[in-house]
Amino acid sequence: MYNELTVLGNLTRDIELRYTPNGSALAKGAIATSHKYKTQSGEQKEEVCFLDFSIFGKSAEVANQYLKKGSKVLLVGRLVFEQWTTQSGENRSKHSLRVDTMKMLDNKQDNQSNNYQPQVQQSQYTQPVQNQQGAYPAIDIDDSEIPFNKINKTLSMVI
């Protein structure tokens, strides 16, 4: 069976970055995407879909550094079904996206003009350095850093 989902939309909140007990980065966020259509009566309608997602490893740190609420992003990954029990004993569940590939679609001027300074929760994280042309370097992610990545060998970032 094949489970791959591609979503293009805007972030509905800032990225939430955490670290697992073994030191791996985990970023969580949510994306909104919409579909416009006309009804039989000619009325223009729009459906909006909200989807939570999670990103692991170095790409989680990159997402935390460069993405913010409203950022346009393309996410490719697999749909997962999460289940948990609340403290009051209620069973809860939801579908979410486990991201394999992320492409940031905001242009560089948008990122510079908003003076956004994300918060990083560990002091040992170093930020990528811009080259002389002002572009950020491509980030090569090892398959061992993304445990569920079976198709793509690298993660390319577009800024």
Stockholm file with secondary structure:
# STOCKHOLM 1.0

chainA/1-159         MYNELTVLGNLTRDIELRYTPNGSALAKGAIATSHKYKTQSGEQKEEVCFLDFSIFGKSAEVANQYLKKGSKVLLVGRLVFEQWTTQSGENRSKHSLRVDTMKMLDNKQDNQSNNYQPQVQQSQYTQPVQNQQGAYPAIDIDDSEIPFNKINKTLSMVI
#=GR chainA/1-159 SS CCCCEEEEEEESSCCEEEECTTSCEEEEEEEEEEEEEECTTCCEEEEEEEEEEEEETHHHHHHHHHCCTTCEEEEEEEEEEEEEECTTSCEEEEEEEEEEEEEECSCHHHHHHTTCCCCCSCTTCCCCCCCTTSCCCCCCCCGGGSTTCCSCSCCCCCC
#=GC SS_cons         CCCCEEEEEEESSCCEEEECTTSCEEEEEEEEEEEEEECTTCCEEEEEEEEEEEEETHHHHHHHHHCCTTCEEEEEEEEEEEEEECTTSCEEEEEEEEEEEEEECSCHHHHHHTTCCCCCSCTTCCCCCCCTTSCCCCCCCCGGGSTTCCSCSCCCCCC
//
